[in-house]
Amino acid sequence: MDVEDLVKSYFRLGFSNKEILCLLAHQHGLIISKRALQRLCRKLNLFRRKNQTDIEEIASFVQSEMATSGRLHGYRWLHLRAIRRGYVVSQETLAAFPLSARTVLFA
C-alpha cells in the first residue's frame, strides 16, 4: 500500500491526524510531517466537516439504525457509527433525528 491508500483507510476509520501520523510511523515506518498530512488529505478530498453527506442518506441511515439496536444508544454513538460507515455528518444534525425517527417507527 502506498501512503495515499494508508491515509485514506485510516481517515475513514475515524483516526485523528495525530493518530494517523503515529500509525504511519510505527506500523509502516513512514515519517511525514503534520503539514504534509494536511496537504495530502486536502489532495485526496478528505475533510471532516466539509462536504456533508446528503440529508436524505442520513435520514435513511438513522431509520435503519433505529430499526435495529440503534434505538438503545444515544446520538453520540450514532455519530460514531455514521462516521465509521463513511458518512460526513455533525453530531448536531444527528441529535435532531432520533426523536423523529422513533416516533415514526413506533407510532
Disulfide bonds with the S-S distance in Angstrom:
none
